[in-house]
């Protein structure tokens, strides 16, 4: 029995010849499971996969794979490689005349805690090589307002044994945070790719990519995989001179691999995706026997809009599970009895 372990494997089984066509059976490794595809006159039938929504498979007449979804061929099937994340969450008001609104959305405050819980559940603390937060470029540091993002990071480090070194408050030391991400990007190669989860505006990533190019490490960008879900994160400009995700991709010479999953907000549908106007779908956290998850429930209560909002964490769930349709019950099953081994 073959093991299904690589991002994309295929085995072409013997054809059954007919007068006008050939039936070709192709075995694909999809999300760590074998899938059999029978092809007749370019019509494809898939067996062994619950849903074909993550596939856009087209087979040539001779059975070779012509195209499969970006999730597979572009490397978005995660297999324990390095992860970098950058989020906003700024709570100190930015009153610059070009800022559309003073503060960030509160979703990252609890979303950061939920994200780190998922990584810890998978034992990936050492694979998180960069986590920057409060990433509004040119916004002020937190001097008079509660730094909710820092509180979430500090708590996660304590509860789930993350090292402190990958975490950067951009509002405190912007240059150091950008430099660190640039360094991690520049290390990327075919055998050491970097997965970047895009939880804030694109200017932070743009400046890191620009440094990589300035240092003649542009080839590394071909091994960076960006996951996004939000038009806001991709396109919001805090200053007129800032850049969008399209600018980032153009700067990279379209070397960076980019995947935008469905928006993880569905606040009017409480049991769907990662945002709800009611806390009820997540109430199981409040009484969970794992105290670190009761702490996550407390983090959620700080949302000033009185919403249960973990929306950006849905990208990490997608990365780890290959599922862009996460929800509170899937999150509950994912976490199980505890985050850390008992």
Phi and psi restraints in degrees (value plus and minus 20) as a CYANA .aco file:
   2 UNK   PHI     -94.7   -54.7
   2 UNK   PSI     129.9   169.9
   3 UNK   PHI    -113.3   -73.3
   3 UNK   PSI     120.5   160.5
   4 UNK   PHI    -120.9   -80.9
   4 UNK   PSI      77.2   117.2
   5 UNK   PHI    -151.3  -111.3
   5 UNK   PSI     -39.0     1.0
   6 UNK   PHI    -112.2   -72.2
   6 UNK   PSI     148.9   188.9
   7 UNK   PHI     -80.9   -40.9
   7 UNK   PSI     -61.4   -21.4
   8 UNK   PHI    -168.4  -128.4
   8 UNK   PSI      94.6   134.6
   9 UNK   PHI    -145.1  -105.1
   9 UNK   PSI     125.5   165.5
  10 UNK   PHI    -164.0  -124.0
  10 UNK   PSI     124.2   164.2
  11 UNK   PHI    -146.3  -106.3
  11 UNK   PSI     103.3   143.3
  12 UNK   PHI    -109.3   -69.3
  12 UNK   PSI      97.8   137.8
  13 UNK   PHI    -105.3   -65.3
  13 UNK   PSI     143.1   183.1
  14 UNK   PHI     -77.3   -37.3
  14 UNK   PSI     122.3   162.3
  15 UNK   PHI    -102.8   -62.8
  15 UNK   PSI     134.2   174.2
  16 UNK   PHI    -127.1   -87.1
  16 UNK   PSI      88.2   128.2
  17 UNK   PHI     -94.8   -54.8
  17 UNK   PSI     118.2   158.2
  18 UNK   PHI    -148.4  -108.4
  18 UNK   PSI     156.0   196.0
  19 UNK   PHI     -83.2   -43.2
  19 UNK   PSI     -61.0   -21.0
  20 UNK   PHI    -135.3   -95.3
  20 UNK   PSI     -26.0    14.0
  21 UNK   PHI    -178.1  -138.1
  21 UNK   PSI     149.9   189.9
  22 UNK   PHI    -147.4  -107.4
  22 UNK   PSI     113.0   153.0
  23 UNK   PHI    -105.9   -65.9
  23 UNK   PSI     103.0   143.0
  24 UNK   PHI    -139.6   -99.6
  24 UNK   PSI     108.9   148.9
  25 UNK   PHI    -125.0   -85.0
  25 UNK   PSI     105.2   145.2
  26 UNK   PHI    -140.3  -100.3
  26 UNK   PSI     112.5   152.5
  27 UNK   PHI    -124.5   -84.5
  27 UNK   PSI     102.8   142.8
  28 UNK   PHI    -133.2   -93.2
  28 UNK   PSI     125.4   165.4
  29 UNK   PHI    -114.1   -74.1
  29 UNK   PSI      86.8   126.8
  30 UNK   PHI    -143.2  -103.2
  30 UNK   PSI      98.7   138.7
  31 UNK   PHI      33.4    73.4
  31 UNK   PSI      23.2    63.2
  32 UNK   PHI      46.6    86.6
  32 UNK   PSI       1.4    41.4
  33 UNK   PHI    -154.4  -114.4
  33 UNK   PSI     124.2   164.2
  34 UNK   PHI     -98.9   -58.9
  34 UNK   PSI     116.2   156.2
  35 UNK   PHI    -146.2  -106.2
  35 UNK   PSI     112.4   152.4
  36 UNK   PHI    -121.7   -81.7
  36 UNK   PSI     108.2   148.2
  37 UNK   PHI    -136.9   -96.9
  37 UNK   PSI      99.7   139.7
  38 UNK   PHI    -119.0   -79.0
  38 UNK   PSI     107.5   147.5
  39 UNK   PHI    -139.2   -99.2
  39 UNK   PSI     107.1   147.1
  40 UNK   PHI    -155.9  -115.9
  40 UNK   PSI      97.6   137.6
  41 UNK   PHI      32.3    72.3
  41 UNK   PSI      21.8    61.8
  42 UNK   PHI      48.4    88.4
  42 UNK   PSI     -12.0    28.0
  43 UNK   PHI    -109.9   -69.9
  43 UNK   PSI     109.4   149.4
  44 UNK   PHI    -131.8   -91.8
  44 UNK   PSI     111.2   151.2
  45 UNK   PHI    -137.8   -97.8
  45 UNK   PSI     109.5   149.5
  46 UNK   PHI    -127.7   -87.7
  46 UNK   PSI     116.8   156.8
  47 UNK   PHI    -148.6  -108.6
  47 UNK   PSI     120.7   160.7
  48 UNK   PHI      73.3   113.3
  48 UNK   PSI      -7.2    32.8
  49 UNK   PHI    -153.8  -113.8
  49 UNK   PSI     112.3   152.3
  50 UNK   PHI     -86.4   -46.4
  50 UNK   PSI     -56.7   -16.7
  51 UNK   PHI    -163.2  -123.2
  51 UNK   PSI     122.4   162.4
  52 UNK   PHI    -118.4   -78.4
  52 UNK   PSI      -6.8    33.2
  53 UNK   PHI     -84.9   -44.9
  53 UNK   PSI     -46.1    -6.1
  54 UNK   PHI    -110.2   -70.2
  54 UNK   PSI     -16.7    23.3
  55 UNK   PHI    -136.5   -96.5
  55 UNK   PSI     123.0   163.0
  56 UNK   PHI    -150.8  -110.8
  56 UNK   PSI      48.5    88.5
  57 UNK   PHI    -105.8   -65.8
  57 UNK   PSI     111.8   151.8
  58 UNK   PHI    -151.1  -111.1
  58 UNK   PSI     103.9   143.9
  59 UNK   PHI    -131.7   -91.7
  59 UNK   PSI     121.0   161.0
  60 UNK   PHI     -97.6   -57.6
  60 UNK   PSI     150.6   190.6
  61 UNK   PHI     -82.5   -42.5
  61 UNK   PSI     -44.5    -4.5
  62 UNK   PHI    -113.6   -73.6
  62 UNK   PSI     -11.5    28.5
  63 UNK   PHI      71.2   111.2
  63 UNK   PSI     -22.1    17.9
  64 UNK   PHI     -95.9   -55.9
  64 UNK   PSI     133.8   173.8
  65 UNK   PHI    -100.2   -60.2
  65 UNK   PSI      95.5   135.5
  66 UNK   PHI    -106.2   -66.2
  66 UNK   PSI     -59.7   -19.7
  67 UNK   PHI    -180.2  -140.2
  67 UNK   PSI     115.2   155.2
  68 UNK   PHI    -148.8  -108.8
  68 UNK   PSI     140.9   180.9
  69 UNK   PHI     -75.0   -35.0
  69 UNK   PSI     134.3   174.3
  70 UNK   PHI     -78.9   -38.9
  70 UNK   PSI     -47.0    -7.0
  71 UNK   PHI     -77.2   -37.2
  71 UNK   PSI     -53.5   -13.5
  72 UNK   PHI    -115.9   -75.9
  72 UNK   PSI     -78.3   -38.3
  73 UNK   PHI     -90.7   -50.7
  73 UNK   PSI     -45.9    -5.9
  74 UNK   PHI    -116.0   -76.0
  74 UNK   PSI      -9.1    30.9
  75 UNK   PHI      68.5   108.5
  75 UNK   PSI      -4.9    35.1
  76 UNK   PHI    -104.9   -64.9
  76 UNK   PSI     -14.2    25.8
  77 UNK   PHI    -104.9   -64.9
  77 UNK   PSI      82.9   122.9
  78 UNK   PHI     -95.3   -55.3
  78 UNK   PSI     115.1   155.1
  79 UNK   PHI    -154.0  -114.0
  79 UNK   PSI      24.3    64.3
  80 UNK   PHI      65.4   105.4
  80 UNK   PSI      -1.0    39.0
  81 UNK   PHI    -102.2   -62.2
  81 UNK   PSI    -198.4  -158.4
  82 UNK   PHI     -86.4   -46.4
  82 UNK   PSI     126.6   166.6
  83 UNK   PHI    -146.6  -106.6
  83 UNK   PSI     116.2   156.2
  84 UNK   PHI    -145.8  -105.8
  84 UNK   PSI     124.9   164.9
  85 UNK   PHI    -156.8  -116.8
  85 UNK   PSI     120.7   160.7
  86 UNK   PHI    -155.6  -115.6
  86 UNK   PSI     108.7   148.7
  87 UNK   PHI    -149.4  -109.4
  87 UNK   PSI     138.2   178.2
  88 UNK   PHI    -111.0   -71.0
  88 UNK   PSI    -137.9   -97.9
  89 UNK   PHI      73.7   113.7
  89 UNK   PSI     -15.2    24.8
  90 UNK   PHI     -73.9   -33.9
  90 UNK   PSI     110.0   150.0
  91 UNK   PHI    -129.3   -89.3
  91 UNK   PSI     -37.1     2.9
  92 UNK   PHI     -96.9   -56.9
  92 UNK   PSI     107.1   147.1
  93 UNK   PHI     -86.5   -46.5
  93 UNK   PSI     116.8   156.8
  94 UNK   PHI    -127.6   -87.6
  94 UNK   PSI      85.5   125.5
  95 UNK   PHI    -117.4   -77.4
  95 UNK   PSI      -1.8    38.2
  96 UNK   PHI     -80.4   -40.4
  96 UNK   PSI     123.5   163.5
  97 UNK   PHI     -83.6   -43.6
  97 UNK   PSI     -41.8    -1.8
  98 UNK   PHI    -110.3   -70.3
  98 UNK   PSI     -28.1    11.9
  99 UNK   PHI     -97.1   -57.1
  99 UNK   PSI     104.4   144.4
 100 UNK   PHI     -84.9   -44.9
 100 UNK   PSI     -56.9   -16.9
 101 UNK   PHI    -166.7  -126.7
 101 UNK   PSI     136.1   176.1
 102 UNK   PHI     -88.8   -48.8
 102 UNK   PSI     -62.1   -22.1
 103 UNK   PHI    -138.0   -98.0
 103 UNK   PSI     146.0   186.0
 104 UNK   PHI    -101.3   -61.3
 104 UNK   PSI     146.3   186.3
 105 UNK   PHI     -86.4   -46.4
 105 UNK   PSI     128.6   168.6
 106 UNK   PHI     -97.9   -57.9
 106 UNK   PSI     -22.3    17.7
 107 UNK   PHI     -80.7   -40.7
 107 UNK   PSI     -52.2   -12.2
 108 UNK   PHI     -91.8   -51.8
 108 UNK   PSI     -39.8     0.2
 109 UNK   PHI     -81.5   -41.5
 109 UNK   PSI     -72.5   -32.5
 110 UNK   PHI    -105.2   -65.2
 110 UNK   PSI     -48.4    -8.4
 111 UNK   PHI     -80.0   -40.0
 111 UNK   PSI     -56.6   -16.6
 112 UNK   PHI     -83.7   -43.7
 112 UNK   PSI     -64.7   -24.7
 113 UNK   PHI     -83.2   -43.2
 113 UNK   PSI     -62.8   -22.8
 114 UNK   PHI     -85.4   -45.4
 114 UNK   PSI     -60.5   -20.5
 115 UNK   PHI     -78.8   -38.8
 115 UNK   PSI     -68.0   -28.0
 116 UNK   PHI     -90.1   -50.1
 116 UNK   PSI     -50.0   -10.0
 117 UNK   PHI     -83.5   -43.5
 117 UNK   PSI     -62.2   -22.2
 118 UNK   PHI     -86.0   -46.0
 118 UNK   PSI     -63.0   -23.0
 119 UNK   PHI     -83.3   -43.3
 119 UNK   PSI     -60.9   -20.9
 120 UNK   PHI     -86.6   -46.6
 120 UNK   PSI     -58.0   -18.0
 121 UNK   PHI     -77.9   -37.9
 121 UNK   PSI     -56.2   -16.2
 122 UNK   PHI    -107.5   -67.5
 122 UNK   PSI     -18.7    21.3
 123 UNK   PHI      49.6    89.6
 123 UNK   PSI      14.5    54.5
 124 UNK   PHI    -124.8   -84.8
 124 UNK   PSI       2.4    42.4
 125 UNK   PHI     -75.0   -35.0
 125 UNK   PSI     -60.2   -20.2
 126 UNK   PHI    -100.8   -60.8
 126 UNK   PSI     -28.7    11.3
 127 UNK   PHI    -110.5   -70.5
 127 UNK   PSI     -33.4     6.6
 128 UNK   PHI    -102.0   -62.0
 128 UNK   PSI      81.5   121.5
 129 UNK   PHI    -116.7   -76.7
 129 UNK   PSI     -32.3     7.7
 130 UNK   PHI    -177.1  -137.1
 130 UNK   PSI     110.4   150.4
 131 UNK   PHI    -161.0  -121.0
 131 UNK   PSI      83.3   123.3
 132 UNK   PHI    -122.6   -82.6
 132 UNK   PSI     126.9   166.9
 133 UNK   PHI    -162.6  -122.6
 133 UNK   PSI     147.9   187.9
 134 UNK   PHI      33.8    73.8
 134 UNK   PSI      29.7    69.7
 135 UNK   PHI    -111.5   -71.5
 135 UNK   PSI       3.5    43.5
 136 UNK   PHI     -86.8   -46.8
 136 UNK   PSI      91.1   131.1
 137 UNK   PHI     -88.0   -48.0
 137 UNK   PSI     113.5   153.5
 138 UNK   PHI      55.7    95.7
 138 UNK   PSI     -14.4    25.6
 139 UNK   PHI    -100.2   -60.2
 139 UNK   PSI     135.8   175.8
 140 UNK   PHI     -95.7   -55.7
 140 UNK   PSI     136.5   176.5
 141 UNK   PHI     -91.3   -51.3
 141 UNK   PSI     145.3   185.3
 142 UNK   PHI    -102.3   -62.3
 142 UNK   PSI      83.8   123.8
 143 UNK   PHI    -134.9   -94.9
 143 UNK   PSI     -49.6    -9.6
 144 UNK   PHI    -146.0  -106.0
 144 UNK   PSI     -26.3    13.7
 145 UNK   PHI    -137.4   -97.4
 145 UNK   PSI     134.6   174.6
 146 UNK   PHI     -83.3   -43.3
 146 UNK   PSI     111.1   151.1
 147 UNK   PHI    -110.1   -70.1
 147 UNK   PSI      62.0   102.0
 148 UNK   PHI     -83.6   -43.6
 148 UNK   PSI     -53.6   -13.6
 149 UNK   PHI     -85.3   -45.3
 149 UNK   PSI     -64.4   -24.4
 150 UNK   PHI     -81.8   -41.8
 150 UNK   PSI     -57.7   -17.7
 151 UNK   PHI     -83.8   -43.8
 151 UNK   PSI     -60.2   -20.2
 152 UNK   PHI     -86.3   -46.3
 152 UNK   PSI     -61.2   -21.2
 153 UNK   PHI     -85.9   -45.9
 153 UNK   PSI     -66.7   -26.7
 154 UNK   PHI     -80.1   -40.1
 154 UNK   PSI     -62.8   -22.8
 155 UNK   PHI     -84.9   -44.9
 155 UNK   PSI     -61.8   -21.8
 156 UNK   PHI     -85.1   -45.1
 156 UNK   PSI     -60.4   -20.4
 157 UNK   PHI     -79.3   -39.3
 157 UNK   PSI     -62.3   -22.3
 158 UNK   PHI     -88.5   -48.5
 158 UNK   PSI     -68.5   -28.5
 159 UNK   PHI     -91.5   -51.5
 159 UNK   PSI     -56.8   -16.8
 160 UNK   PHI    -142.5  -102.5
 160 UNK   PSI      -3.5    36.5
 161 UNK   PHI      41.0    81.0
 161 UNK   PSI      21.9    61.9
 162 UNK   PHI    -101.8   -61.8
 162 UNK   PSI     123.9   163.9
 163 UNK   PHI     -88.9   -48.9
 163 UNK   PSI     131.2   171.2
 164 UNK   PHI     -98.4   -58.4
 164 UNK   PSI     -45.8    -5.8
 165 UNK   PHI     -81.8   -41.8
 165 UNK   PSI     -49.4    -9.4
 166 UNK   PHI     -99.5   -59.5
 166 UNK   PSI     -24.7    15.3
 167 UNK   PHI    -118.7   -78.7
 167 UNK   PSI     113.4   153.4
 168 UNK   PHI    -157.7  -117.7
 168 UNK   PSI     106.4   146.4
 169 UNK   PHI    -106.7   -66.7
 169 UNK   PSI      85.3   125.3
 170 UNK   PHI     -83.2   -43.2
 170 UNK   PSI     -52.1   -12.1
 171 UNK   PHI     -89.4   -49.4
 171 UNK   PSI     -39.5     0.5
 172 UNK   PHI    -110.8   -70.8
 172 UNK   PSI     -60.0   -20.0
 173 UNK   PHI    -169.6  -129.6
 173 UNK   PSI      63.9   103.9
 174 UNK   PHI     -82.4   -42.4
 174 UNK   PSI     -66.7   -26.7
 175 UNK   PHI     -82.3   -42.3
 175 UNK   PSI     -63.1   -23.1
 176 UNK   PHI     -83.4   -43.4
 176 UNK   PSI     -59.2   -19.2
 177 UNK   PHI     -87.5   -47.5
 177 UNK   PSI     -64.3   -24.3
 178 UNK   PHI     -83.6   -43.6
 178 UNK   PSI     -62.7   -22.7
 179 UNK   PHI     -80.6   -40.6
 179 UNK   PSI     -60.2   -20.2
 180 UNK   PHI     -85.4   -45.4
 180 UNK   PSI     -65.1   -25.1
 181 UNK   PHI     -83.8   -43.8
 181 UNK   PSI     -61.9   -21.9
 182 UNK   PHI     -78.2   -38.2
 182 UNK   PSI     -61.0   -21.0
 183 UNK   PHI     -82.8   -42.8
 183 UNK   PSI     -62.8   -22.8
 184 UNK   PHI     -88.3   -48.3
 184 UNK   PSI     -58.8   -18.8
 185 UNK   PHI     -82.4   -42.4
 185 UNK   PSI     -64.6   -24.6
 186 UNK   PHI     -83.3   -43.3
 186 UNK   PSI     -41.9    -1.9
 187 UNK   PHI     -99.2   -59.2
 187 UNK   PSI     -29.4    10.6
 188 UNK   PHI     -91.1   -51.1
 188 UNK   PSI     121.4   161.4
 189 UNK   PHI    -171.6  -131.6
 189 UNK   PSI     157.9   197.9
 190 UNK   PHI     -76.3   -36.3
 190 UNK   PSI     -58.2   -18.2
 191 UNK   PHI    -117.0   -77.0
 191 UNK   PSI     -17.9    22.1
 192 UNK   PHI    -164.2  -124.2
 192 UNK   PSI      41.7    81.7
 193 UNK   PHI     -91.8   -51.8
 193 UNK   PSI     143.8   183.8
 194 UNK   PHI    -142.4  -102.4
 194 UNK   PSI     108.7   148.7
 195 UNK   PHI    -121.0   -81.0
 195 UNK   PSI     103.3   143.3
 196 UNK   PHI    -133.2   -93.2
 196 UNK   PSI     102.0   142.0
 197 UNK   PHI    -118.2   -78.2
 197 UNK   PSI      99.8   139.8
 198 UNK   PHI    -115.6   -75.6
 198 UNK   PSI      76.9   116.9
 199 UNK   PHI    -130.0   -90.0
 199 UNK   PSI     -11.5    28.5
 200 UNK   PHI    -170.6  -130.6
 200 UNK   PSI     159.3   199.3
 201 UNK   PHI     -75.1   -35.1
 201 UNK   PSI     138.8   178.8
 202 UNK   PHI    -101.7   -61.7
 202 UNK   PSI     -32.0     8.0
 203 UNK   PHI     -80.9   -40.9
 203 UNK   PSI     -57.8   -17.8
 204 UNK   PHI     -80.3   -40.3
 204 UNK   PSI     -68.3   -28.3
 205 UNK   PHI     -84.6   -44.6
 205 UNK   PSI     -59.7   -19.7
 206 UNK   PHI     -77.5   -37.5
 206 UNK   PSI     -66.3   -26.3
 207 UNK   PHI     -87.2   -47.2
 207 UNK   PSI     -54.2   -14.2
 208 UNK   PHI     -87.6   -47.6
 208 UNK   PSI     -62.8   -22.8
 209 UNK   PHI     -83.5   -43.5
 209 UNK   PSI     -59.9   -19.9
 210 UNK   PHI     -79.8   -39.8
 210 UNK   PSI     -59.1   -19.1
 211 UNK   PHI     -86.8   -46.8
 211 UNK   PSI     -59.2   -19.2
 212 UNK   PHI     -80.2   -40.2
 212 UNK   PSI     -63.6   -23.6
 213 UNK   PHI     -87.5   -47.5
 213 UNK   PSI     -62.0   -22.0
 214 UNK   PHI     -78.6   -38.6
 214 UNK   PSI     -49.6    -9.6
 215 UNK   PHI    -112.4   -72.4
 215 UNK   PSI      -6.3    33.7
 216 UNK   PHI      39.3    79.3
 216 UNK   PSI      19.7    59.7
 217 UNK   PHI    -133.6   -93.6
 217 UNK   PSI       8.5    48.5
 218 UNK   PHI     -80.2   -40.2
 218 UNK   PSI     -49.8    -9.8
 219 UNK   PHI     -79.9   -39.9
 219 UNK   PSI     -47.4    -7.4
 220 UNK   PHI     -85.1   -45.1
 220 UNK   PSI     -45.0    -5.0
 221 UNK   PHI     -86.0   -46.0
 221 UNK   PSI     -41.4    -1.4
 222 UNK   PHI     -89.9   -49.9
 222 UNK   PSI     -27.7    12.3
 223 UNK   PHI    -141.2  -101.2
 223 UNK   PSI       7.2    47.2
 224 UNK   PHI    -133.2   -93.2
 224 UNK   PSI     111.2   151.2
 225 UNK   PHI    -140.8  -100.8
 225 UNK   PSI      94.1   134.1
 226 UNK   PHI    -121.5   -81.5
 226 UNK   PSI     110.5   150.5
 227 UNK   PHI    -132.9   -92.9
 227 UNK   PSI     108.5   148.5
 228 UNK   PHI    -154.1  -114.1
 228 UNK   PSI     146.8   186.8
 229 UNK   PHI    -163.9  -123.9
 229 UNK   PSI     -26.1    13.9
 230 UNK   PHI    -145.3  -105.3
 230 UNK   PSI     106.3   146.3
 231 UNK   PHI     -82.3   -42.3
 231 UNK   PSI     -52.3   -12.3
 232 UNK   PHI     -82.8   -42.8
 232 UNK   PSI     -72.4   -32.4
 233 UNK   PHI     -80.9   -40.9
 233 UNK   PSI     -58.5   -18.5
 234 UNK   PHI     -90.5   -50.5
 234 UNK   PSI     -56.1   -16.1
 235 UNK   PHI    -140.6  -100.6
 235 UNK   PSI     -29.0    11.0
 236 UNK   PHI     -90.1   -50.1
 236 UNK   PSI     112.3   152.3
 237 UNK   PHI    -133.1   -93.1
 237 UNK   PSI      98.2   138.2
 238 UNK   PHI     -96.6   -56.6
 238 UNK   PSI     -47.4    -7.4
 239 UNK   PHI    -155.2  -115.2
 239 UNK   PSI     131.9   171.9
 240 UNK   PHI     -80.4   -40.4
 240 UNK   PSI     -48.6    -8.6
 241 UNK   PHI    -103.5   -63.5
 241 UNK   PSI     -22.8    17.2
 242 UNK   PHI     -96.0   -56.0
 242 UNK   PSI     158.9   198.9
 243 UNK   PHI    -149.8  -109.8
 243 UNK   PSI     135.1   175.1
 244 UNK   PHI    -119.1   -79.1
 244 UNK   PSI     156.4   196.4
 245 UNK   PHI     -83.4   -43.4
 245 UNK   PSI     -56.2   -16.2
 246 UNK   PHI     -78.8   -38.8
 246 UNK   PSI     -58.3   -18.3
 247 UNK   PHI     -85.9   -45.9
 247 UNK   PSI     -58.6   -18.6
 248 UNK   PHI     -81.2   -41.2
 248 UNK   PSI     -67.9   -27.9
 249 UNK   PHI     -84.8   -44.8
 249 UNK   PSI     -60.0   -20.0
 250 UNK   PHI     -84.9   -44.9
 250 UNK   PSI     -63.6   -23.6
 251 UNK   PHI     -78.2   -38.2
 251 UNK   PSI     -56.5   -16.5
 252 UNK   PHI     -98.1   -58.1
 252 UNK   PSI     -20.4    19.6
 253 UNK   PHI      47.7    87.7
 253 UNK   PSI       9.4    49.4
 254 UNK   PHI      37.1    77.1
 254 UNK   PSI       8.8    48.8
 255 UNK   PHI     -98.3   -58.3
 255 UNK   PSI     -57.7   -17.7
 256 UNK   PHI     -83.9   -43.9
 256 UNK   PSI     115.5   155.5
 257 UNK   PHI    -107.3   -67.3
 257 UNK   PSI     109.4   149.4
 258 UNK   PHI    -146.4  -106.4
 258 UNK   PSI     109.4   149.4
 259 UNK   PHI    -150.3  -110.3
 259 UNK   PSI      99.2   139.2
 260 UNK   PHI    -127.2   -87.2
 260 UNK   PSI      92.6   132.6
 261 UNK   PHI    -105.8   -65.8
 261 UNK   PSI     156.9   196.9
 262 UNK   PHI     -82.8   -42.8
 262 UNK   PSI     130.8   170.8
 263 UNK   PHI     -78.1   -38.1
 263 UNK   PSI     109.1   149.1
 264 UNK   PHI    -103.9   -63.9
 264 UNK   PSI     -14.4    25.6
 265 UNK   PHI    -114.5   -74.5
 265 UNK   PSI     114.3   154.3
 266 UNK   PHI    -172.5  -132.5
 266 UNK   PSI      41.5    81.5
 267 UNK   PHI     -84.0   -44.0
 267 UNK   PSI     -42.5    -2.5
 268 UNK   PHI    -106.5   -66.5
 268 UNK   PSI     -22.3    17.7
 269 UNK   PHI    -142.8  -102.8
 269 UNK   PSI      70.5   110.5
 270 UNK   PHI     -75.3   -35.3
 270 UNK   PSI     -53.4   -13.4
 271 UNK   PHI    -115.2   -75.2
 271 UNK   PSI     -11.8    28.2
 272 UNK   PHI    -133.7   -93.7
 272 UNK   PSI     115.2   155.2
 273 UNK   PHI      35.9    75.9
 273 UNK   PSI    -164.7  -124.7
 274 UNK   PHI    -142.5  -102.5
 274 UNK   PSI      -8.6    31.4
 275 UNK   PHI    -154.3  -114.3
 275 UNK   PSI     117.0   157.0
 276 UNK   PHI    -163.9  -123.9
 276 UNK   PSI     120.2   160.2
 277 UNK   PHI     -94.5   -54.5
 277 UNK   PSI     -28.4    11.6
 278 UNK   PHI    -137.7   -97.7
 278 UNK   PSI     123.4   163.4
 279 UNK   PHI    -103.1   -63.1
 279 UNK   PSI     -27.6    12.4
 280 UNK   PHI     -74.8   -34.8
 280 UNK   PSI     -63.6   -23.6
 281 UNK   PHI     -83.1   -43.1
 281 UNK   PSI     -40.1    -0.1
 282 UNK   PHI    -127.5   -87.5
 282 UNK   PSI     -10.8    29.2
 283 UNK   PHI     -85.4   -45.4
 283 UNK   PSI     -40.0     0.0
 284 UNK   PHI     -80.2   -40.2
 284 UNK   PSI     -44.4    -4.4
 285 UNK   PHI     -86.8   -46.8
 285 UNK   PSI     -52.8   -12.8
 286 UNK   PHI     -81.8   -41.8
 286 UNK   PSI     -54.7   -14.7
 287 UNK   PHI    -135.2   -95.2
 287 UNK   PSI      -3.5    36.5
 288 UNK   PHI     -82.9   -42.9
 288 UNK   PSI     125.6   165.6
 289 UNK   PHI     -93.4   -53.4
 289 UNK   PSI     -36.3     3.7
 290 UNK   PHI    -104.6   -64.6
 290 UNK   PSI      95.0   135.0
 291 UNK   PHI     -82.2   -42.2
 291 UNK   PSI     -46.5    -6.5
 292 UNK   PHI     -88.1   -48.1
 292 UNK   PSI     -48.6    -8.6
 293 UNK   PHI    -101.8   -61.8
 293 UNK   PSI     -47.6    -7.6
 294 UNK   PHI     -87.0   -47.0
 294 UNK   PSI     -54.5   -14.5
 295 UNK   PHI     -83.5   -43.5
 295 UNK   PSI     -60.7   -20.7
 296 UNK   PHI     -79.6   -39.6
 296 UNK   PSI     -60.6   -20.6
 297 UNK   PHI     -79.0   -39.0
 297 UNK   PSI     -62.0   -22.0
 298 UNK   PHI     -83.3   -43.3
 298 UNK   PSI     -59.5   -19.5
 299 UNK   PHI     -80.8   -40.8
 299 UNK   PSI     -56.9   -16.9
 300 UNK   PHI     -85.6   -45.6
 300 UNK   PSI     -47.2    -7.2
 301 UNK   PHI     -91.7   -51.7
 301 UNK   PSI     -33.3     6.7
 302 UNK   PHI    -100.4   -60.4
 302 UNK   PSI     -24.1    15.9
 303 UNK   PHI     -85.3   -45.3
 303 UNK   PSI      96.1   136.1
 304 UNK   PHI     -89.5   -49.5
 304 UNK   PSI     -36.7     3.3
 305 UNK   PHI    -109.5   -69.5
 305 UNK   PSI     -16.0    24.0
 306 UNK   PHI      38.3    78.3
 306 UNK   PSI      21.9    61.9
 307 UNK   PHI    -136.2   -96.2
 307 UNK   PSI     129.4   169.4
 308 UNK   PHI    -109.7   -69.7
 308 UNK   PSI      81.5   121.5
 309 UNK   PHI    -151.5  -111.5
 309 UNK   PSI      87.9   127.9
 310 UNK   PHI    -139.3   -99.3
 310 UNK   PSI       7.8    47.8
 311 UNK   PHI     -73.6   -33.6
 311 UNK   PSI     -65.3   -25.3
 312 UNK   PHI     -86.7   -46.7
 312 UNK   PSI     -44.7    -4.7
 313 UNK   PHI     -83.6   -43.6
 313 UNK   PSI     -40.4    -0.4
 314 UNK   PHI     -80.8   -40.8
 314 UNK   PSI     -46.7    -6.7
 315 UNK   PHI     -88.7   -48.7
 315 UNK   PSI     -56.5   -16.5
 316 UNK   PHI     -91.0   -51.0
 316 UNK   PSI     -58.1   -18.1
 317 UNK   PHI     -80.0   -40.0
 317 UNK   PSI     -62.1   -22.1
 318 UNK   PHI     -80.5   -40.5
 318 UNK   PSI     -65.9   -25.9
 319 UNK   PHI     -81.2   -41.2
 319 UNK   PSI     -63.4   -23.4
 320 UNK   PHI    -101.0   -61.0
 320 UNK   PSI     -53.1   -13.1
 321 UNK   PHI    -132.3   -92.3
 321 UNK   PSI     -30.4     9.6
 322 UNK   PHI      49.5    89.5
 322 UNK   PSI       4.0    44.0
 323 UNK   PHI    -146.6  -106.6
 323 UNK   PSI      91.4   131.4
 324 UNK   PHI    -110.4   -70.4
 324 UNK   PSI     -12.4    27.6
 325 UNK   PHI    -136.4   -96.4
 325 UNK   PSI      27.6    67.6
 326 UNK   PHI     -86.9   -46.9
 326 UNK   PSI     144.7   184.7
 327 UNK   PHI    -181.3  -141.3
 327 UNK   PSI     153.9   193.9
 328 UNK   PHI     -77.1   -37.1
 328 UNK   PSI     -58.3   -18.3
 329 UNK   PHI     -92.5   -52.5
 329 UNK   PSI     -57.9   -17.9
 330 UNK   PHI     -84.8   -44.8
 330 UNK   PSI     -58.4   -18.4
 331 UNK   PHI     -81.9   -41.9
 331 UNK   PSI     -61.7   -21.7
 332 UNK   PHI     -82.2   -42.2
 332 UNK   PSI     -65.5   -25.5
 333 UNK   PHI     -85.7   -45.7
 333 UNK   PSI     -57.7   -17.7
 334 UNK   PHI     -81.2   -41.2
 334 UNK   PSI     -63.8   -23.8
 335 UNK   PHI     -96.8   -56.8
 335 UNK   PSI     -52.4   -12.4
 336 UNK   PHI      44.6    84.6
 336 UNK   PSI    -163.8  -123.8
 337 UNK   PHI     -97.1   -57.1
 337 UNK   PSI     -42.6    -2.6
 338 UNK   PHI    -184.6  -144.6
 338 UNK   PSI     138.1   178.1
 339 UNK   PHI     -96.8   -56.8
 339 UNK   PSI     -73.5   -33.5
 340 UNK   PHI    -109.9   -69.9
 340 UNK   PSI     132.6   172.6
 341 UNK   PHI     -77.4   -37.4
 341 UNK   PSI     118.1   158.1
